[in-house]
Amino acid sequence: MKTSVINQIKTLLGMEVKLETMKLMDGITIFEADAFETDKEVFIVTEDEQKIPVAIGEYEMEDGRILVVIEEGIISEVKEKEEEVVEEAPEVEEEVEAEATPSAKKTIESIVKETFFAEIEKLTQENIELKAKLETLSKVDEVTNEVTELADIAPISFNPENTNEVETFVYGSKRPKTIMDTILEKINN
């Protein structure tokens, strides 16, 4: 309890927290926890360094201990491997138990597949919603285009009453005409 509080404080401060890692008997699957003790959180570390809480079940570790998880992601018990007794009836029960508890690799695969398919389902649903929105928006655009095409547009006609008179001011109108004035008059007219 005390170490988990300290580890939480370290993670909040950005300090590196060292976690224990152990492999399963298959040699591939890696479990990670603060400590492999009762009531500690335990995670499966995937290939892309993603941490997934361990599913409910019993897992045989590489060192021979058995990790028991009753609540998802929390260790309920770590026990030593029991010696196998050579009796026919108990072997049948052990086989049934082995079939009932999935291996960690299969558990990881199922969890990854569930998250993958859930994400795909979510994206598919979002895609359908966006297509529906796009379709409604394109219908609205078509309707507005039809309305503007069908609207009666009055042609622009000349209004003789609407004339703008421009006031002009002639500079030097009372002065005598020069040769320059006559040349400019001929050029402009």
Phi, psi and chi 1 to 4 in degrees:
 res  aa     phi    psi   chi1   chi2   chi3   chi4
   1 MET       -  -46.7  178.5   74.2  176.4      -
   2 LYS   -65.9  -40.9 -168.1  174.7 -173.5 -179.6
   3 THR   -68.5  -34.7   57.7      -      -      -
   4 SER   -67.3  -36.9   64.8      -      -      -
   5 VAL   -64.8  -43.3  173.1      -      -      -
   6 ILE   -63.0  -42.6  -67.0  171.6      -      -
   7 ASN   -64.1  -38.2  -73.9  -22.4      -      -
   8 GLN   -63.8  -41.5  -71.9  176.2   -7.5      -
   9 ILE   -64.4  -41.4  -67.1  171.5      -      -
  10 LYS   -62.6  -41.4  -75.6 -177.5  178.2 -179.9
  11 THR   -66.6  -35.9   52.4      -      -      -
  12 LEU   -66.5  -35.0  -70.1  174.2      -      -
  13 LEU   -81.8   -6.6  -65.7  174.7      -      -
  14 GLY    85.5   11.1      -      -      -      -
  15 MET   -81.5  153.5  -62.1  172.0   69.0      -
  16 GLU   -76.3  131.0 -173.1  176.3  -34.8      -
  17 VAL  -108.2  125.8  177.3      -      -      -
  18 LYS   -90.8  123.4  -64.7 -168.4  178.7 -167.0
  19 LEU  -108.3  151.4  -58.9  174.4      -      -
  20 GLU   -80.5  141.6  -71.3 -175.4   36.0      -
  21 THR  -125.4  142.8   58.2      -      -      -
  22 MET  -141.1  148.1  -66.7 -172.3   86.3      -
  23 LYS  -100.1  154.6  -71.7 -173.7  178.1 -177.7
  24 LEU   -83.0  177.4  -68.7 -177.9      -      -
  25 MET   -61.7  -26.7  -75.7  -58.6  -75.8      -
  26 ASP   -70.1  -16.3   64.1    1.6      -      -
  27 GLY    80.5   -0.4      -      -      -      -
  28 ILE  -111.0  -47.2  -61.3  170.9      -      -
  29 THR   -73.4  131.5  -50.1      -      -      -
  30 ILE  -114.6  128.0  -59.9  172.9      -      -
  31 PHE  -103.7  145.5  -79.5    6.5      -      -
  32 GLU  -134.0  134.2 -171.8  172.7   81.2      -
  33 ALA  -152.3  163.0      -      -      -      -
  34 ASP   -58.4  -50.3  -69.1  -23.4      -      -
  35 ALA  -154.7  144.8      -      -      -      -
  36 PHE   -83.9   73.2  -74.8   94.2      -      -
  37 GLU  -132.3  170.0  -61.1  170.8   -2.1      -
  38 THR   -61.9  141.3  -53.7      -      -      -
  39 ASP    64.2   28.2  -64.0  -29.3      -      -
  40 LYS  -106.8  151.2  -62.4  -73.8 -177.0  178.5
  41 GLU   -76.0  143.0  -68.5 -177.1  -17.9      -
  42 VAL  -136.1  139.5   63.7      -      -      -
  43 PHE  -129.6  154.6  -60.9   99.1      -      -
  44 ILE   -96.4  129.1  -61.3  171.9      -      -
  45 VAL   -96.6  119.3  179.5      -      -      -
  46 THR   -83.8  178.6   59.8      -      -      -
  47 GLU   -63.3  -32.8  -65.2  167.7   -7.5      -
  48 ASP   -96.3   28.4   57.0  -12.3      -      -
  49 GLU    62.0   25.2  -60.9  -60.3  -39.3      -
  50 GLN   -88.6  138.8 -174.2  179.6   14.0      -
  51 LYS  -104.5  123.6  -66.4 -178.9 -178.6  179.1
  52 ILE  -119.2  133.0  -58.4  171.3      -      -
  53 PRO   -60.5  141.2  -19.4   27.9      -      -
  54 VAL   -71.0  136.2  175.6      -      -      -
  55 ALA   -73.8  164.5      -      -      -      -
  56 ILE   -65.7  135.2  -61.6  169.6      -      -
  57 GLY   153.9 -175.6      -      -      -      -
  58 GLU  -111.7  135.3  -68.3 -174.4    1.5      -
  59 TYR  -127.9  131.8  -57.0   95.4      -      -
  60 GLU   -92.4  121.9 -170.0  171.9  -12.3      -
  61 MET   -85.5  167.2  -52.6  -53.3  -80.7      -
  62 GLU   -66.0  -30.8 -152.7  170.8   40.1      -
  63 ASP   -83.3    1.8   62.5   -5.0      -      -
  64 GLY   100.3  -10.2      -      -      -      -
  65 ARG   -78.1  159.5  -65.8 -172.9  -66.2  173.6
  66 ILE  -114.8  127.3  -63.9  175.7      -      -
  67 LEU   -98.7  121.7 -178.9   74.1      -      -
  68 VAL  -108.0  124.9 -179.9      -      -      -
  69 VAL  -119.9  114.0  177.8      -      -      -
  70 ILE   -97.5  -41.0  -66.3  177.2      -      -
  71 GLU  -104.3  136.9 -174.3  179.5  -25.5      -
  72 GLU   -56.6  122.6 -171.9  171.1  -54.3      -
  73 GLY    84.7    1.2      -      -      -      -
  74 ILE  -126.9  130.4  -63.3  179.8      -      -
  75 ILE   -73.3  126.1  -59.1  171.1      -      -
  76 SER   -96.5  -29.0   82.6      -      -      -
  77 GLU  -163.6  144.4 -179.4 -178.7    0.3      -
  78 VAL  -121.4  116.6  178.3      -      -      -
  79 LYS  -125.9  158.0   57.0 -174.5  177.7 -178.6
  80 GLU   -74.8  152.3  -63.4  -61.3  -38.5      -
  81 LYS   -67.8  132.9 -174.5  175.7 -179.8 -179.1
  82 GLU   -84.7  145.0  -62.5  173.4    2.0      -
  83 GLU   -70.5  138.7  -66.4  -65.1  -35.7      -
  84 GLU   -79.2  129.7  -66.3 -177.7   18.4      -
  85 VAL   -94.2  134.2  178.6      -      -      -
  86 VAL   -86.4   90.9 -178.3      -      -      -
  87 GLU  -141.8  146.8  -67.2 -179.4   19.1      -
  88 GLU   -72.0  -45.5  -68.9 -178.8   23.6      -
  89 ALA   -65.4  -48.0      -      -      -      -
  90 PRO   -63.6  -30.5  -26.2   33.7      -      -
  91 GLU   -62.7  -39.1  -73.2  179.6   15.5      -
  92 VAL   -62.9  -42.1  173.4      -      -      -
  93 GLU   -64.7  -39.6  -70.2  177.5    9.5      -
  94 GLU   -64.5  -39.0  -71.7  177.7   13.0      -
  95 GLU   -64.4  -41.1  -70.6  176.4   10.3      -
  96 VAL   -63.2  -41.4  172.0      -      -      -
  97 GLU   -64.7  -39.6  -73.2 -179.7   18.1      -
  98 ALA   -65.0  -37.7      -      -      -      -
  99 GLU   -70.6  -33.2  -69.7  174.4    6.9      -
 100 ALA   -72.0  -38.1      -      -      -      -
 101 THR   -93.9  118.7   58.1      -      -      -
 102 PRO   -73.2  153.4   26.6  -32.4      -      -
 103 SER   -70.8  159.7   69.4      -      -      -
 104 ALA   -64.1  -36.5      -      -      -      -
 105 LYS   -63.1  -43.6 -171.3  172.2 -174.8  179.0
 106 LYS   -66.2  -36.5  -70.8 -179.4 -178.1  176.5
 107 THR   -64.0  -45.4  -54.7      -      -      -
 108 ILE   -61.1  -45.5  -66.5  171.7      -      -
 109 GLU   -60.1  -43.3  -73.4  177.2    8.9      -
 110 SER   -66.3  -39.5   66.8      -      -      -
 111 ILE   -65.6  -44.3  -68.7  171.4      -      -
 112 VAL   -63.7  -42.5  169.9      -      -      -
 113 LYS   -64.1  -41.1  -75.6  180.0 -177.5  177.2
 114 GLU   -60.3  -48.1  -77.4  178.7   24.3      -
 115 THR   -65.5  -38.2   55.9      -      -      -
 116 PHE   -64.1  -48.8  177.6   73.7      -      -
 117 PHE   -70.5  -31.7  -73.7  120.6      -      -
 118 ALA   -65.0  -40.9      -      -      -      -
 119 GLU   -65.9  -41.9 -170.1   68.7   25.9      -
 120 ILE   -63.6  -42.3  -73.9  179.4      -      -
 121 GLU   -61.6  -42.4 -176.1   66.0   31.8      -
 122 LYS   -63.6  -44.6 -174.5  175.3  113.6 -179.0
 123 LEU   -66.1  -37.9  -69.7  174.1      -      -
 124 THR   -63.4  -44.6  -55.1      -      -      -
 125 GLN   -61.8  -43.0 -173.9   65.0   26.4      -
 126 GLU   -64.1  -38.6 -173.7  177.4  -31.6      -
 127 ASN   -63.0  -43.3 -169.2    7.5      -      -
 128 ILE   -63.0  -43.2  -69.5  169.5      -      -
 129 GLU   -62.0  -43.5  -69.6  173.2    3.6      -
 130 LEU   -66.0  -37.8  -70.3  174.7      -      -
 131 LYS   -63.9  -39.9  -76.8 -177.3 -179.7  178.2
 132 ALA   -64.1  -43.0      -      -      -      -
 133 LYS   -61.9  -43.5  -80.1 -174.5 -179.7  179.4
 134 LEU   -62.1  -41.3  180.0   64.0      -      -
 135 GLU   -64.8  -42.7 -170.2  173.9  -50.1      -
 136 THR   -66.4  -39.3   56.7      -      -      -
 137 LEU   -66.2  -38.6  -70.5  175.5      -      -
 138 SER   -68.4  -33.9   64.5      -      -      -
 139 LYS   -65.9  -39.8  -75.2 -177.8 -178.8  178.2
 140 VAL   -63.7  -41.9  168.9      -      -      -
 141 ASP   -63.0  -41.6  -72.2  -17.0      -      -
 142 GLU   -62.8  -42.7  -70.1  173.5    6.7      -
 143 VAL   -64.2  -43.4  170.0      -      -      -
 144 THR   -66.3  -35.7   55.8      -      -      -
 145 ASN   -64.6  -42.3  -72.6  -19.5      -      -
 146 GLU   -64.7  -39.6  -70.0  175.7    7.2      -
 147 VAL   -65.1  -43.6  168.8      -      -      -
 148 THR   -68.3  -32.8   55.5      -      -      -
 149 GLU   -71.2  -36.1  -70.1  173.1    1.5      -
 150 LEU   -85.0  -14.3  -61.5  176.4      -      -
 151 ALA   -65.8  139.8      -      -      -      -
 152 ASP   -75.7  116.6  -66.1  -29.4      -      -
 153 ILE  -103.8  117.8  -59.5  172.9      -      -
 154 ALA   -74.3  134.0      -      -      -      -
 155 PRO   -69.2  150.8   21.9  -28.9      -      -
 156 ILE   -80.3  126.2  -60.8  173.4      -      -
 157 SER  -119.5  158.4   61.7      -      -      -
 158 PHE   -77.0  135.2  176.3   70.3      -      -
 159 ASN  -112.5  107.6 -174.2   -0.2      -      -
 160 PRO   -69.1  -22.5   19.9  -25.9      -      -
 161 GLU   -75.4  -21.6  -64.5  174.1    0.7      -
 162 ASN   -93.9   83.0 -169.9   11.9      -      -
 163 THR  -118.5  141.9   56.7      -      -      -
 164 ASN  -105.2  117.5  -66.8  -28.0      -      -
 165 GLU   -93.6  132.0  -67.4 -176.6   20.8      -
 166 VAL  -103.3  126.8  179.7      -      -      -
 167 GLU   -84.3  130.5  -75.7 -173.8   34.2      -
 168 THR  -117.5  147.3   56.4      -      -      -
 169 PHE  -120.9  124.7 -176.0   76.5      -      -
 170 VAL   -99.2  120.8 -179.9      -      -      -
 171 TYR   -82.7  135.2  -67.2  102.3      -      -
 172 GLY    63.3   42.9      -      -      -      -
 173 SER   -72.5  -20.7   60.7      -      -      -
 174 LYS  -100.2    8.5  -65.0 -168.6  178.8 -175.5
 175 ARG   -89.0  160.2   68.0  177.5  176.2   83.6
 176 PRO   -74.3  149.4   19.4  -25.7      -      -
 177 LYS   -73.3  139.0  -95.9 -170.9  178.8  178.9
 178 THR  -107.6  173.3   61.9      -      -      -
 179 ILE   -62.1  -37.0  -63.3  173.5      -      -
 180 MET   -62.7  -41.6 -175.6   68.1  148.0      -
 181 ASP   -61.8  -42.6  -69.6  -26.0      -      -
 182 THR   -67.3  -37.2   51.7      -      -      -
 183 ILE   -65.1  -46.1  -67.0  173.0      -      -
 184 LEU   -65.5  -35.6  -69.9  175.0      -      -
 185 GLU   -62.3  -43.2 -113.5  179.2   51.5      -
 186 LYS   -68.0  -35.9  -71.8 -175.5 -179.7 -175.6
 187 ILE   -69.6  -42.0  -68.9  175.3      -      -
 188 ASN   -78.1  -22.5  -71.7  -30.6      -      -
 189 ASN  -102.9      -  -69.0  -27.7      -      -
